[in-house]
Amino acid sequence: KMLGNALTQLKRDGDESPHYEVTHRYTLNPKSVTMGELYGSVNAMTQEWTDGLVPTLVRMAVGDETLNRKWIVFDGPVDAIWIENMNTVLDDNKMLCLSNGERIKLTRQMHMVFEVNDLAVASPATVSRCGMVYMEAVYLGWRPFTTSWTQHKVVRVLPDHEEFFTNLFEQYVDRIIEFVRSECKEGVASVDANLVSTCINFLDALLLPSMGVHPDREDLNAHLSHIFLFALVWSFGGNLHDTSRMKFDQWLRDEGVVKDLAPDFPMDRSVYDFLVTAPTEPEDSSPAAKEAAAAKDKELPALRTWKDVLPEFIYDRDAPFFNILVPTTDTTCFSYLFGKLVDNLSHILVAGETGTGKSVMVQDYIKLTGDDKVSIAASFSAQTSARNVQDLLESKLEKLRKNLLGPPSGKQMVLFVDDINMPALEKYGAQPPIELLRQTMDQGGFYDLKKLFFKAVQNTSVIAACGPPGGGRNAMTPRLTRHMAMLWVPLLSPVSMRTIFTSILSGFLSVFAEEVSLLSPQLIEATIDIYNQMCQTMLPTPAKSHYTFNLRDLSKVVQGMLQITPQRCGTGDDLVRLWCHEMSRVFRDRLIDDEDRTRFSDMVQKGMKDHLERDWAGSDYDELIYGAFLAADPDARLYEPITLEEVQGKFDEYLVDYNVSSTKPMNLVFFKDA
């Protein structure tokens, strides 16, 4: 793109060199469509020919009889599935041969350009026909990004601060990149240009009058330094794994970065704990209201923490369990980051281990966005195809013009893609749904597959969520992730775990007897203690490959306890028995031998003694069963303690009823383990 624009500009500036000519680009991603959509296909039933993208673009280029250069740019992975059909085009005869017998001769001014990440699966026949230009990131570096930004963006907002930001970038960026690459572990692999462009996106989102950035502000340089430190932390450190965040924090202090940019930064706080806030809005436009707002801002510290802006949690009994979001410093932080980046029309990739609440955080952010935003939610799976993604976008986005899609006028679209790295790999490693998304971000749209014209997509930001590769999830191409600000969601800290689960359980038990409701903090302490012991001691082996525990298991214990009613839980002992049952169903039932089950029972017994002041023997709770299936009327069923004999009798009764009414009766024997 840059080369074509440069050749065009040189020609228009009057340069007479024959090497410079106006250049037209016809760009497509060959992996975002099927082979039939790429080259055309014949209907097996009607023998009717359907044209493809490549012949359509080639005909358009051939039809331009000027001396202008025409490039057909294939911006996507090269593999043997589609590239072998190009061999006759890449030969000296430059002839495109289609399966319907048509041949299209390319003109001298036409060239095929392939923009690829690597040639790992390209055949020698293809490689030998093309000239190769290997572009290393080190030759471009990060400075062109910052130079362009300071010369075009900063001068419009703060005309006198171009040199100020240039010096900050020169002073810190090289050192931070070197440290991140050599000493830190990233959640998702990144490139240097991506980290710098993310930093610029954060600065763009914060250098606004609404964030207190005014050329006539008295302490402007100090405020800009705080903003720059915030952007550095979340662009270069936002994608770091949990294990590297403390290293990054300590390095910023040891190298004097924090001291230079925020001399008043408290030593007992992490650099991830502070935020840049907007000035207080006056109640009205009167001078007195403005003075009151300014006075309130002066009373507040220059660097506020996430805890200072933490919203209050109100338990909603009608909300599904996994839709309940308890505000913590982490959720407040990520909601703030999402808001700033989306307002700046940036794309975001949220990564993290299973059970850290990535999807819930994004959904909660979308739910709380104002009327100026609309959203689309999609969840990828191994069976998702590029056509599924295109159909979703075409059905949800409004048709503003024939060749333009977007949200309703005056609004911004937020596309949330969950499990973005789930689509299955093709034979040669490509993921067509991801290639279509990348094309939409990179080229600004996609092709209509019936009429074969380009549809632009405007005012749309993508928020994607994914777990680390493994277990059906695949590594994504860096050509997609480079367009996105990458944020790693750390595992819940013990403090956050207690806050979340205690808030939910206390809210639920608020209508129970006082003896019952007062137990919620101790129960959560015991649950987290046993969960941590299980994670440390019950490790997976070849014979116990399913011994993998995550925060979802912790959630299921609390979720199970929320099924009880005050009628069936009148005392503290009743609640402790229920807790023992839920712990057994979530953890004990997964254990495969008596030795492991005994170790788990010892953990529960010790947890009750340490946290709940109850010295119960294992026989008091090992055989506990709770269920809600004894009553015949579904509306009258309550979650309650039941005995094995009651369960067996009820199941036999249900089986008899089924066999009477069924034409295929079942002869089942119910026993304890079943």
N, C-alpha and C positions, 0 to 999 in steps of 0.2 A: 504493500500500500504506500509506504513512504517512498520507495524507489519510483513507483509510477507517478506519484505526485511531484517528485523532484524533476523527473524527465519532462513532465508536462509544463512545470513552471519555468524551467530553463528555456524551453522552446517558445513559450509565450513572452519571455523576457527579451526575445530577439536573438538568441544564440543560434548561429548558422551551422553549427556542427551537425553532421549527418547522424551522429550518435544520439542526438536529442530529438524527441518527437512527442507529440501529444499522445498519451497512453490511456486507453480505455480498459477497464478491468471487468471481467464477467466472473464473479466468484460463486462457488458452490462447495458444499461439503459432501463428498461422495458417500460417506458413511451415515449420513442422516436420512438417506432414502434407500429403497430396495434396488436391486439390480434392474428390475423392470422399469422402475421410475427413473433410474439413472440413464439407461441407454434406449429405453423403449421396449415394448413387448408385443407379441402376437397372441390374441385371444384364441385358446385351443379349440373353443366351441364354434366361434363365428369367423375365425381367421381374420379378424379385424385388427389393424395395427394401431397401437397407442404410442404416441411419441414420448420421448424421454427428455430429461433436462439437458444432457450433453448435446444431442443433435439440435435442440432448440437454440441453445446459446451459440453453438458453432454457426448455425444459419444466420443468426443475428449479426455475428462478427463478419461473416462472409458477405452479407448484404451491405455492409459499410464499405463503399468503394474508395474512400479517401485513403491517403497515405499514413493516416494515424495508426499507431501500434494498437493491436488488440491482444490482450492476454486473457486466456481462459485459466482461471486460478482454481486449482483443486486444493482447498484448505481443509485437509483432514488426513487420517491415517492411510498410508499406502499398503495394500496387501494384494495377494494374488487373486482374490475373489473378483475384483473389478479392474485392476490395472492391466491384466493381460489383454483385455479388449482394446487397449490403447496402443498396442505395439505397432500397428500399421500407421497410426497417426504420428508416432514418434520416429518412424523411419524417414528416410530422405523423401519418399513420395508424399508424405503428409496427407494421407487419405483416411477419413473416418468411414469405416465399413459397418453398416447396421445389419441386424438379422433379417430385415425385410428386403435385403438386396440393394438398398440405397447406398450410394457412395457420395461423400461430400469432400471436395478438394479444398484444403486450407490454403489461404493466400500467403504471400511472402511476409506480410505484416503481422501474421498471427503466430502466437507462441503458446505452448502449454506450460504452465508454471505450477509446480507442486510444492506446497508449503506443509512440511511434515515435522513431527517431533523426532523421529528416527527412521532408519531404514532396516530395522531388525528383521522384518518379514518381507522385504521387497526382493523380487527375484533378480538374478544377474542380468536377465534379458531387459528388465526395466532400467536398472542402474546404468548399464552400458549405453543406453540410448539418450541419457540425460546428462547435461552439465551439472556439476555439483558445487554448491556454495554452502560451506559449513559456517554457521553464525554462532559464535560463542558469546555467552552473556557477558563475559569479562571484557570483551572489546567495546561493548556499548556502555556497561557500567550503570550506575544509578544517577549520575549527575545530570544527564539530559532531562530526566523527569523533574528534578527539583528546579533546574534552571528555567525550564518552560513554565513551571508553576509560578515561580517568583516573578517572572517577566510578564506573565499574562493575567494571573489571578490576584497576586498580592498587590500589585500596583493599582488595581481598581479599588480594593478595599482599604489598603493602608499605603498610600503613595510613597511615604518616607521610610518604609520598613523592608524594602527589597533586600538591602544589604544585611539587615538584622537577621532575617531568616536564612539567607545564604550562609552567613557565618555560623549559625547554629547547626545547619546541616553539615557543613565542613568539619565542625568541631567534634561532632558526636557520631555521625552515621557509620563511618568506616570502623570505628572502635567497637560499636555495638554489634555490627554485622560479624566482625571477626570473633567476638566473644560468643555470640549465639551459635555460630557454625562450629566452633571448636569445643565449647564446654556444655552446651545445652541440648536437650532432646525435644524435638518439635512433635506436636500431636499429629499434624499432617505436613508432609514435606513441602517446603516452599522454595521460591527463588528470591534472590536479593531484590529484584525489581518489584516483586509483589509486596514485600515488606515496606519498601519505600513508598509505593503508590498507596498502600493502606494508610501510612502515616499522613500522606497528603490528603487522603479522603477525610481522615479525622480532623485535620486542620481546616479543610473546607467547611466541614460541618460545624466547627466551633468559632471560626472567625466571622461572626455575624453580629450585627448590632444587638440582636436579641440576647446574645451572650455577653453583653457589656463591652464589646469591642468598638470603641469610638476613637477617631483620631485625636480628639481633644481631651481624652481621659487623662487624669493626672498620673495615675500609676499604671499607665498602659504597658510599658515594657515588662513590669513585674507580672501583670496579668497575662501577657503573651508568653512569658517564660513558663508560667504554670500550664497554659494550654499546650505548649510545645512538649513539656514533660509528660502530660497526660497522653498526648498522641504517641510519643516515643514508647511509653510503657505498654499501651494496648496494641500498637502495630508490631513492634519487635518482640514483645513479651506476651501478647494475648494468645498466641498459638503455642506457647511452651507447655510441655507436659507438667503435671503436678510436681514431679521430682525436681524440675529445673527452675521453678518460680522463685524459690528462696535464694538460689544461686544468683539469679538475675537481679533480684532485689538487693542482695548484698553487694554485687559488683557495681550497681549504679551508685551506691553509697561510697564504696571504696575508691572508685574512680572520680569522685567529686561531682558526678552529673547532678545528683539530687541537690547537693549544696549550692552548685552554681545556679540552677534554675529555680530552686525553691528553698532559700536559706531558712525559712521558718518551718520547714517540714518536720513533724515530730519524729523522734528517733524510734519510738515504740510502735509505730505504724508501718505496715507494708506499703510499698508504692502502688500496690493494686487496691488500696483501701480508700483512696481519695477521688474526688470528682470535681469537675469544673461546673459551677452552677450559674444559671442565668440570674440577672439582678431581679430584685423584688418588683413585681408589677404594681404601680400605684392604683388605688381604688378608683380614682377618676383623674381627669386631666387638670385639676386645679393645682396651683403651686404648692399649697399646703400638703396635698396628697403625695406629690412628688418628693417633697422634702422628707415626709414621714417614711417613704419607701427607701430613700437614700440613707436616712439615719438607721433604719433597720438593717440595711446591707452592711453598714460600718460595724454594727454590733456583732454580726456573724463572722466567724473565722474565714480567712481567705481560702483556706483549704478545708472543705467539709468532707466528712466520711459518709459511706453508704448507710451507716447506721443512723445518721442524722436525718436522712430522707426516707427511712423505712416506713412503708404504710402499715396501718394496723390490720391485723387478721380478724375476720369475723366468720365463724364457722357456719356453713350453709348445710343444713340437714338434707336438703333435697338434691344436692349436687352429687353426681357419681363420684366414687372414691378417687379414681385416677384423674378426675378433672379438678380436684381440690389442689390449689396452689397456695402454700403458706409463704408469705413474703419473707425472704432472708436477704442478707447482704448480697449473696450471689445472684439471686433472681432480680433484685433491684438493680444491681450493676449491669447485668446483661440486657435487661429491658431498656435501660438508659442507652447502652451502646447500640442496640438494634434501632432505637428511635433516631439517634443522630445519623447513623449510616444510611438508613432507609430514606430519611428526609433529604439526604444528599444524593439520592438515586444510585447508591452503591449496592453491590451484591455481597451476600454474607454466607460463609460456610461455618456452621456450628458443629463441632466434632466433640466427641467425648465417649467414655466407656458406657456400656449398657447400664441403664437405670439412673443416670445422673440428671434426668429431667429435661433433656434438650427439647423434645417435642412439646412438652407441657409449657416450657418457658416461652417458646415461639408462639404457641397458640394463645397463651395469656397476653403476650404483647399485642398480637393481632386483635384480640378481643377488646383491648383497651385503647386501640387507635381511634382517632377522631373520625368525623364524618368525611374528612378529605381523603380517606383511604378505603379501598375495597380489596378483597383478598380472594385467592384461589388456593385450595389445599389439595395436594396430590401425594400419594405414597407409592414409591417405586417398589417393584418386586422383581424376581428373576425373570418373570414373563413379560415385563413391560417392554413395549416396542416404541420405536420413534414415532410411528403413526399414532399410537395412543397419546403421546405427549402433544403432538401437533393437533389432534382432534380436541384435546382438552383446551389448548390455548385458543383455537378458533371458536370453540363453543362458549367460552367464558369471557373472552375479550370482545369489546364492541367493534363493529365494523364502521370506523369513522369515515373512511373512503374505500374505494375499490381495493387499493393497495396499502391501506394503513389500518392497523388494529391497535386498540388501546383501551384503557378504562374510560368510564363516562367522563364527559367534559368537566374539567376542574378537579379531577380526582387522580390519585396515584394508585396503581395496582401493586399488591404484594403477593408474589407467587411463593408459597411455602411447599418445598419438596422434601418429604421425609424419606429417609433411607436412600439417599441419592446414589449410593455406591452398590445397590443391590442388583441392578440389571445384569443378566448373565453375559459373560464374555463370548464373542463370536470365535470362530475357529482360530483367527489370527490375533485375537485380543482386543478388538474394538468393542465399544458399547454404544450402539446407535442412539438410544435415548439421551445419553450424555452428550453425544456429538450434536444432536439437534438443539439441546439447551445451550451448548457452547456457541453454536452458530447464531442463536438468538441474541446472546450477550455480545458476541464479537462483531458480527455483521449487522446486528440490529433487526433481525427478522428471519423469515424462512420462505420457501417457495410454495406457491399453490400447486398441488400435485395434479390438478385436473387441467387448469389453463396455463400452468407453467410460467407464472410471473411472480416477481418477488413481493412478499407482503412484509412491510416494516411493522415493528412493534415498538410503541413508545410509552414513556412514563411507567415502566414496569421494573420493579426490583425483585430479585430472587433471593430468598432465604432458604438455604439447604441444610439439612441435618444428616449426620452419618456417624456410625460407629467405626472403630478401627478395623482394617481389613482382617478377614478370617471368619469362618462360620457362615459362608455364603456371601459375605461382603467382599468387594474387590477394591484394589487400589485404583484410584482415579487418575486420568491423564493430567499432568501438570498444566496442559494447555487450557483446561477448564478452571483449575483452582487459582491460576494466576489472575483471573478476573475478579476474584472474591477476597474480601477481608476475612481472614480465617481466625476463628476464636475457639479455643479449647475450653470445654466446661470441666473443671476439676471435680474429682470425687467429693462428696459431701464431707465437710469437716465434722468431727464429733459434736461441736457446738451447734452446727446447722442441723444435724440429724436430730439432736434433742429438741431443738426449737420446732422443727417441722412436726415430728410425731407427737410431741407433748401437746402442741397447739391443737392438733386434730383430735387426739384422744380426750383431752380436757374439754374441748368444745362439745364432743359427743356425750361425755359423761356428766355434763353440767345439769342435766335433768334427773340424774340418778340420786340415790341417797348420798349424803355427805361422806359417809364412811367409804363409799365406792369411788366417788369422784376424786377424793384426796389421794388415791393410789396411783393416778396416771403418771406422775413424774417418776416414781419408783419403778413402775412396770416398764417404762421406756428405757430407763437406765439399765435394768436387768436384760431387756431385749437386745440393746446395743452391745452390752458386755458379752452376751452369749454369741451374738452374730460375729463379733470380732474374733472370739476364740475359735468359732467354726472356720472362719476364713484362714486363720493361721495354722490350725492343727489338722483339719479335715481337707487335706490337699488332694487334687485329682491324681490318679495313677492309671495305668492301662486297665486295671480291673475296676477302677472307680472313676471312670472318665466323666461321670455326671456330677462329681463333687465340686461343682462350681457355684459359688454363692455370690449374689450381688444385692444391690439395694432393693431390687424388686421383691426379694424374699422378705426383707424387713418390712416392706410395705404390706405384703400379704398377711403378715401376723396382725398388724393393726387393722387391716381391712376385715379380717375374720372377726375381730373383736367388735367391730361396728355393727354386726348383725344381731347382737343381743338386745333384749328389751328390758326396761326396768322391772317388769313382772317376773322375769326369770333370773334377775341378778340383784338381789336385795341386800347382800352383805359383801364385805371385802373378800371373804373366802370364796364366794361365788365367782367374783371377778378373777381371782388368782387361779381358780380351777379352769376358767375359760381361757386364760392366758396360757396355762400349761397345755391345754388341748391344741390351741392354735400353733404354739411352738412345735408341738409334736407333729402336727399335720404338715407344716412347712419344712421342717428340718429332719425330724426323726424318721419320717416315712421314706426319706431319700436314702437312708443308710442301709447298707446291704448285709451287715453281719452283727451278731450279738455284741461283739467287742466295741464296735463303734456306737451302737445304741446305748450300751452301758456308759461309755464316756459322755455321751450327750446327756443322759439322765443325771450323771454326776454334775455336769455344768448347770443344769436346771436347778438341781438341789442346792448347789452352792449359791446360785443367783438368788434364789428365794431367801436363803439365810442372810446373804450380804445386803440385799436391797429391800426385801419385803418382810423381814423379821419373822419368817415362818420356817420351822424345821420339820418339813414333811418328808416322809419316806417315799421312795419311788413307787411303791405299790399304791400310794394314795392318788396318783395321777396318771400312771402309765396306761390304764385301761379306760380313761375318760373318752367319751364320744359325745359330740354335740351334733345335732342335725335339725332340719326343719321339714321333715317329710312324714311325720306320724299322722297328722290330721288329714282326713280325706278331702276336706275343702281347702283348696290352695290359698284362699284369702285368710283362712284361720290358722295357717301354719306359722309357728314361732320357732326361732332358733333356741334350742333348749337341750339340757343334758338328757341322754337316753342310754339305755342298756343294750348290750349285744342281743339279748333274748328278744327285746321289743323290736329291734331292727330286723332280726331274722323272721319273726312272726309277721311283721308288716310286709316284708319283701315276699314271703310265701303267699300272703293274701293278694298282693299286686299281681304275682305270677298266675295265680288261679284265675283272677279277673281277666288277665290278658289271654290266657289259653281258652277261656270260654268264648271270647269274642273274636279270636283270630282263627283263620283257616290254616295257619301253620303254627301249631302250639310248640312251645319250648319246654324241654325237660331239664331244668337247671337245679343244681344243688348249691345252696349258699353256705359258705363256711367262713371262718373268722378272717382269714387273709384276703378273701375276695370282697 
